[in-house]
Amino acid sequence: MPEALSSRERYLTTFRHREPDRVPILLDTNALVFFTPQARWYNQFERALVMLDLGCDPIINVWLPTPVVHPDVNVRTWRERGKDGRTYLGKEFQTPAGPLRQVVVETDDWCDYWHGFWIQRTLSCHQRDTYGMDLFDDWNVSRRTEPWVKGRQDLPKLRYVLQKPSGWQLDEWRHDAQRALEFARRHDLLTMARRTIVTEAALWLCDMTWFTMQFHDDPGFVEEFLEIMEPVAHRQAELALEAGVDVVQRRGWYDFPDFWGGRFERYILPSINDEARRVHQAGKLHCYLLTMGWAAYLDAFQKLETDILWGADPFEGGAPLQTFKARLRDKTLLGGISGERHLIQGTEPQVREAVRRAVAALAPGGGFVLASSSSVYHETKWENVLAMVDEARRVGRYPISGL
């Protein structure tokens, strides 16, 4: 039987908390270049066509531009052998307010191809050009010996390296965004801007253990740090809305309780809600991504004005999926499958069972997108991907009949 809805219509019906023809199925891979003996793609357009053939509902991403340095900033880099025999990479932004620098250890895997795909672009289909040090990069966190921001004295300097792109760089970003939206319109696919960043920048720019101590030692530092990041997110959201995407995503990978504890409502919630209101005023939808620790935040999530919560994880969420559905009925929940435990470590029967449980718990009444709560990683077993999609298409048709 042919499906009654296009992929985009299926998502929009789901977001309205109505039951579409079937549960949307999203396979969000965290690299644009991916290939197995069974499937391959070199950019997200090719990926979308593969996913459509599989019977999934791909989303076309418009990756928001990262900040650039102020024209008055000079940059110095170095690579040197330390007395301990390790190789160190350094980068220093020489700003009008003083130097801002970071030093990391260059581990043996620094030039691994996976590091090369870390920074995603809307149309990029190649590895990064250099293997220097980016401002926002998870690879720095576990390898650094000196973070960018070490105290209040570094905050005035930080503003100089978080500028909005301009001129031809911004024009070319807009052109790529237009191309992505044109492709999405041709295939009637949902579009999402990824991603605005505020609180998550603390992990990239500061030593996180030290940062969490500032909640007690110097809360004014935390507030000033976030006040610097807020305008960056505002500019990114404005660009996303100007481009005309369907959904704007706020990234919160590291907003989980281990770092923020009971401070979600004080430091994180107001920022997300402010952004969500801006997005809603433009007639668009807002998404918040957090894949761990939902149970600790369930009361705070009641006050979230976001439309879509990305990251309903059956293992890392801290509560049964049924609890999330019961407590968050006004949100669309995206997830239900663990990328690590199911798609990488699991067997095909385990994946099918996980799909049935997720659909039974989260799908009735709409408001559910079946996906890996985090991502589909390059270690994923392709046979598990096929099992997930096949089972979802079998049991995910509305009305849901249960296990």
N, C-alpha and C positions, 0 to 999 in steps of 0.2 A: 504494500500500500504506500503510495507516495506521501511524503510528509507535507502537512498543510502549511507550515510556517517556514519562512526563511530563517537562517541562523540569527540574524539581527532581531527579527520579530520575536523569535523564541526567547532571546535574552530579555527584551523589553517587556514581554508578557510576564516573564518570571520576576523581573524587578518590580512589577506592579502587584505582585503577590496573587497572581492568577495562575491557573494551571494551563500551560501550553500543551502542544501535542506530546512532547516528551521532555524529560530533564535535559537541559543543555549539558554538553560534555566538553570540557576544556582541557587540552593538553598544553600547558604552558611550559615550554622548554627554556632553560636559562642560558641558551646560546643560540645565536642565529645560524651558526654552522653546525650541522649535525648529520651524521650518516651512520647507517648500519647496513648489513647486506640486504636488508629488506626495504629501507627507506633512506632518503638523503635529501638535504636541502642546503642552500647556501645563503639564503636571506629569508626574511619573514614572509615574503610573497610566495615563494616556493613552498615554505612550510605550510602556509594557509591552504594551498591547493592539495598538498598531501593529506592534511587533516580533513578537508572536506571529502576527499575520496574515502577516507576511513569512516566517515559518518560522524565527525566531531563538529564542534562549533568554535573555530579559531577566532581570536580577537586580534585586530590589527593595532599594534602599539605605535604611538608617537612618543619617542623617547625625548624628554625635555632636555634642553641644553644645560651642560654643567657651567657653573660660574667661571669667569675669566679674571685675570689680574688687571688692575688699574694701569693705565699707560705710564704712570710715574714709577711703577715697580720694576726693579731689575731682578733677574733670577740668576742664581749661581748654583751649580750642581757639582758634585764630586763623587768619586769612587776610589776607595783606597783600602789597602790591606792594614788591618789592625795588628797590634802587638800580640793579640791572642790568636792570630792566624786566620781570623774571619774577615770577610770582605764587607765593607760598610758603604752604603749609599747615602748621600746627603743632598738635601735641597734647601736653599735659603731664598726667601723672598725679601729683598731689600726694599722695604716700604718707607714712605715719608715719616711714619711713626716708629720706625726701627725694624730690625731684622726678625723674621719669623722663620723658624727652621725645624726640620725633622730629620732624624737619622734612623735608618733601618739596617738590619743585617740582610745581606743578599744570600739567601739560602740556595741550596743546590737546585731547587725547583723554581727559582725566580723566573727563568725563561721558559718554563713549561708552557705548552700551547694553551692550557686551560687558563693561565694567567692572561694570556694574550686575548682571550675572549671576554675578559671581565667587564670592560666598559662597553655598553651596548649603545648603538645608534639606530635610528629609524630604518635606514637603508643599508647599513654597513654589512658587508659580506667578506671581510678580510680581518686578519689579526691586527693588533695595534702596531703602529709604526715603530715605536721605540719601547724599551723596557726600563724606562726611568721610573720616577715616583709620581703617581697621581695624587691629587689632594684627597679625593674620596675613593678609597680602595681598601677592601677588606684584607688584602694581602699585607698591607702595612701593619695592621693592628698587632698580630702575633709576632712580628719580626722587629718592631721598632725598639730602639733604645732611648729615643728622645722624641716626644710627641710635639705636634705643632704648638699647641696651647698649653702652657705650663703655669699660668696664673693670670691675674687681672691685667698685668702689664702687657699681655699679648692680645687682648681683645681689640684695642684700637688698630692694631696691625692687621687683624683678621678681616676687617672691613675692606681692606685694599685688595684682597684676593678673592672676594666674593661678588664681583661686579657682573652686571648683565652683559651678555654679548651684544655687539652692535655692528653696524655697517654690513659688509658683505657676509660676515660669519652668521649674523642673524638672518639675513636674507636667504642664505643657502639652507639654514635650518627650516625656514618657512617653506621653501620650495620642496624640501624632502617631506615635510608634514603634508603639503598639498598632494604630493604623489601618493602618499600612504592613504589619505582619505579618498582619493580618486579610485584607487584599487579597491578599497573597502566598499565604495558605492557600487562599483561594477559587480561585485559579488555579494552585495547586501550583507556585509559583515559589521559587527560592532567595532567601534574604535575606542581606545583608551589611552590617555596621556599618562606616561609613567616617568617620573614620579616626583612629587614635591617632598622636600626633606626639611625637617626642623630638629626635633629632639634626637633623631638618629645620628645627626652630625657629631654629637658628643663623643661617640665611640671612635669615629674617624679622626677627630681633631684633638682629643684629649686622652690621657690615660684614664680608662673608665673607672678603675678602683679609686684613683684620686678624685675624679669627678663626683662619684657618689658620696665621697666624704664631704664635699662642699655643700651637700644638702644640710649638713649640720654645722660645718665650720664657716661657710661663707655663702649662704643662700642668695645673697645679692649677686655673686658671681654667676650662679646658675641662671638667674633671671636676666642678667645682662647678656650672657651668651645666647639665650633663646631669643632675646630682643634683636640680636644681630642676625639670627637665622630667619626670623619671621619675614622680613622684607624679601629675602631670597625666594622663599616659598610663594609669597604673593606674586612676584614677577613671573615665576614659573607657571602658576595657575592662570595668570592673565594671558600668557602665551598660549596655553592649552585651550582656553576658552575662545581666544581670537582665532585659533586654527579651526575650531568647530567640532572637537571630539565629542563622543557621547558620554564618556566617563572620565573624571579626573581622579587619579589615585594618589593617596598619601602613603608614603612608605614608612613602615614602623617595625622593620625586622627586629630591632634591638630595643623596642619599647617594653619588653616583657618584664614581669615583676622582679626577676633576679636583679635587675639594675635599678628599676624605678620604685619597687616596693609599693607602698600605699600612696604614692605621690602622683598617680595617673591623673586624678581629678584636678590637682593643682597645676601641674606643668604641661600635661599632654592634651587633656580633653578640651580646654578652651581654644587651643590652637586649631584642633581638628574641626571643631564646630564653627569657628570663624571662617575657615576655608570652605566648609560644606555650605554655609549660607551664601557665600560669594558664588559658588558653583550653581546652587539652586536658583539664585537670582538671574543667572544666565540661561535657565531652563535645562540644565544638564544634571547628571547624576554624579554622586561622590562615592568613592571606595576607600576603605582603610585596610591596609595589609598588616597583619600581625599573626604569626603562626604558632606562638607559644603562650601559655599562661592565661588563657581566656577565663578560666574558672575564677581566678582572683579578681578579675575586672568586671564580672557580670553585672554588679550593681552600677558601676560607672558606665558600662555599655548601654544601660537603659537611657542614659542622658545623651548618648552620641546622636548627632544629627546626620551622620553619614548614612547612605542607602545600602551599601554593600560591605559586608565584613569578609575579607579574604583571609582564609587560614583556619577553617574549622578542622582541627586535627584530632583524629581518634586516639592518639597517644600523648601528644604534647599539650593538648588543650587543658588537661587537668580535670575534666569531667566528661561524662558520657555525652555522645552527640545528641541524645534525646533532651538532655538538659539545656543545651544551647538552643535547640528548636523551641522549647517551652518558654525560655526566658527572653528570647530575641525574635519574637514573631514578627516584629515590624521591620526586621532587617533581612536582606537577602544574604544567605550564608553560602560561601564558596569554599569547597574542600570536600572533606569526607574520607579521603584516601591519603595515606602516608606515602610520600615519595620515597622515603628511605626504607621503611619496614615492609611495605607492600610491593612497590614497583622494583626496588633494587634487591631486597633480601627475600622477598616472598616467593611462593610458588603460584602457578596459575590458579589452582583451586582456592588458595588463600586470597588471591586478588578478587576472584569472583565472589567469594563470601563477603569480603570487605565492601564491595560494590552493593551487594544486596542489603547489607546492614545500613550503609550510608543512605541509600535510597529510601528504605523503610523508615529510618529515623528522621530524615530531613526533607524529603520531597513532598509529602502530602500538603496540599494547599498552595503549592508553588513556593517561590522564594528560595530556591536551592539550585546551585550549579555544581555538578559533580566534577571534581578536579583533584589533583594532588594538592594538598594544603600548602605546600611550599613551591615545588617546581618538579619538572621531569628532568632529572640529571643525566649527564652523559653516561653514567654507569648503569642506567636503567636497562632491564631486560626487555627487549622488544616484544617477546612473546607475552610478557605481563601487560604491556600496553595494549596489545590486541585483545587479551582476555578482558581487560577493564572496559574497553569500548564495546566489545561484543555483549558482555553481561549488562552493561548500562543500557544499551539499545533494546535488550530483551526485557529487562524488568523496569525500565524507566519510563514506559509509556503511561500517560494519564488515562483514566484514573489509576493510581497506584494500588496494586493488589496486595502488597506486603510480601514478606519472605515466603 
